[in-house]
Amino acid sequence: MAKGKKVARPSLLALRQVSRHYGGRVALHPIDLDLAAGECVALVGHNGSGKSTLLRLAAGRDTPTSGTVRLDGAPLDENDPRVRARLAVVGDLSACYPDLTVREHLALVAVSHGVEEPLTWVDRALADRGLAEHAEALPNSLSSGQLQSLLLACALVRPRDLLILDEPEQRLDPGARQRLADLLKAELADGVAVLFATHHPDLALHVADRVILLEDGVLLAQGAPEAVLPTAFPGLAAGSAR
């Protein structure tokens, strides 16, 4: 993705001094985050650094101990139908229904969100995620990588202004990871805002506009991928070409 100087855009997603405590443990210290339409932010850091906590708060799936989360200026509530019509989340593999085929999963998502011509969108998502030959399969017959592709496909068949993904590259083979990068670039080109956590620096380097580095719930650094990723991944050469 070409990265030239960008004109400041209004925030679609805005977190202000958001923190999360679980009992006496601080999972996330106060943090600010702004994400505009067509912009991508990647979260990096070791396991337990606070990435998933931040994603849950940004998606309205958890309540902050302090601070506010707003989508287009309004408080974000995952149960609000207006929010559900604009927000797609890709996360837990257990979200699949054991008795529905791959095609039925996608059709259910498309129909429940009022998508016009749902079967067309289902066929397109199956092809985009390399699942066409598994369309009639049940989840327990799929590999973990294919299940991950199914969750990604479910996001493709519904309306979305904001896409939130927790380590979407996990369990994908190299070809599928490249298709994921292409998918995220296409989402950004369509004006979708993307927030994701990753352990793969190449994905952040080639897709993200900004990278946030977390450690023990504290924001250590944020900025351009070329500036932040070498700190998070010491083996990555500074200034690596995109």
N, C-alpha and C positions, 0 to 999 in steps of 0.2 A: 504494500500500500504506500503510495507516495505520501510523504509527510512534509508539506510545506507549512508556512505560517498560516494560522487559521484565525478567522474572525471569531471573537467571543460570542457564544450563543447562550441563550437563557437555559437554566437548568431544568431538565425534565425530572430528574431524581435529585433530591437535596437532603443530606444528612447533616444535622447540626449538633455538635457536642454529644454524639450518641455513644453510650457506654452500655455494657451488660455485665452484671454480677450474678453469679450463681452461689447463693449462700455467702460464704466469706471469700470466695475466689473471684477475682476480676478476670473475666474472659476477654473483655475488650475495654480498653481505656478510652476516654472521650476522643472522638474523631469527627472531622468534617469531611464530607465527600459531595462533590457535584458531578453530575453526568448529564450531558446534553444529548439531544437527538442526533443520531449519526456518529456518536462518540463511543470509544471503547476504553474501558479501564480494566486492567488485569491486576489481581491480587496475588502476591507471591509470599513465601515464607514456609518454614518447616511445619510439620503436623503439630497442631496445638497452638499455632501462632495467632489464631483469631479469625482466619479467613472465612471459615464456614459460619461462624457466629455473625460476622459482618454481612454475609450474604443472606442469612435468615432474617436479619433485621431489615435489610434493604428490600427484601421480598414481602415484608409484613407477616412473616411466619413466626416471629418472636417479637416480644415487646421490650423496648430498651429500658434499662434501669434509669437512665437519664437521657435528655435530648429529644429531638424530633426527627421523624422521617416523613418527607413530603413527596408526593408525585404530582407534578404540574401545579405545585402550590397548595395542594390539599393534603391533609393527613392521610398517610397510606394505611389502608386496612384491607388485608387480603380477602376478607369476606364481603367487601363492597363490590357489587356487580360491575360498577364502572371501572374498578381497579382490575378485576379478573378479566375484563375485556381488553385490557391494555398490557398485561403483564404475563409473561411466560417464564416458567422456572424449570430447569433441567437439573435433577439431583439424584435422589435415592432410587436404586434399582428396584426396591420393594414396592414402588408405586404401581407396578403392573398388576393387572387382574389375571389370576391363573387360568380362568376358563374362557378368556377372550383371545382370539387369534390376533396376530399382528395387524391384519387389515381391520379387524373389528375394533381394536384399540384406537386406531387412527380415525375410523369413521365415527366412533363415539365422541372423540374430542372435537372433530369438525362439526358434527351436528349439534352438540351441546353449546357450541359457541356461535351457532347461526351462520356458518360459512355457506356462501352460495356455491352451488355445484360441488358438494363435498367429495363426491367420488373422484372428480378430476384432481382435487387437491391431494386426496389419499394416494392416487396412482403416482402423482408427481413426487410426493414425499417418499414413497417406497423406492422409486428410482434414484432420487437424490441421495438416500442413505444406504443404497446397495442392499435393500431388503426385499426386492421384488420376488426373488425365488423363495423367500420365507414368509410370504404374505399370509398363508393359511396355517402357519405354525403357531403353537402355543408357547408362552414364555418359558416354560420349564424345558423346552427342547432347544432353546437358543443358547449360544455361548454368552459369556459376560459382555464381550464386545458387541455382539448383536443386540443384546438388551440395551446397552448404552446407545446404540444407533436408533433403537426403537424410541427411547425417551427423547432423543433429538428430533426424530421424525414427528413425534407428537407436538413439539413446539412449532413445527413448520406448517401444521394444518390449522392453526388458530390465529386470530388477530393478535398483534403484539406491537407495542411501541417500545417496550423494555424487555430485554432477554437477560436472564440471570442464570449462570451455569456454574456448578461446583465441580471442578476438575473434569471437564467434559472429555478430555483426551484420554483419561484412564481406560484401560482395557481395549483401546482401539489399536489396530495394526497400523503400520506406517501409511499405507494407502488411505485408510479411513481417517487418520489424523490430517492428512493433506486435504481430504474432502471437507473435514471440519473447518480448517483454516479458510478454505474457499467459501464455505457456507457463512462464516462469520463476516468475511469481507463483503459478501453479497447483502447480508443483513444491514451492515453499516451504510452501504451504498443506497439502500432503500430508506434510510433515515431512522432505523431502529437503534436505540441505545443498547450497548452490551456491557455487562459487568460479569466477569468470571474469575474464578480462582484456578491456578494451574501450578503444576510442578515441572512443566516443560518450558524452558526459556525460549525455545524457538517459536512456540505458538504466540507467546507474549510479544516477542520481538517483531514478528511479521504481521500481527493483527492489531495490537494495542496502540492507542494514542498516548496513554499514560500508564505507569506501573506504580503500585503501592506496595511497599515492603513492610510486612508486619512481623513482630517478634514478641512473643509472650503478651499479646494483646496491645502492644504499643506500636504506633506508626513510626518506623525508623527512617523511611525515606520515601519520597514520591517525586515523579518527574518523567521525563522521556525514557522509553525503554533502554536506549543505549547508555543512559546515565545510571539507571538504577539496577538493571539486571546483573552487571558484573559484581555488584556488592552482594546480591542474593545468591549468585552462582559464580563463585570465584574462578571456575574453569572457563568461563565465557570471556572471550577477549573483548575489551572495551572498544566501542565503535564498530562492532561487527556489522557487516553489510546486511541490509534488509533484502 
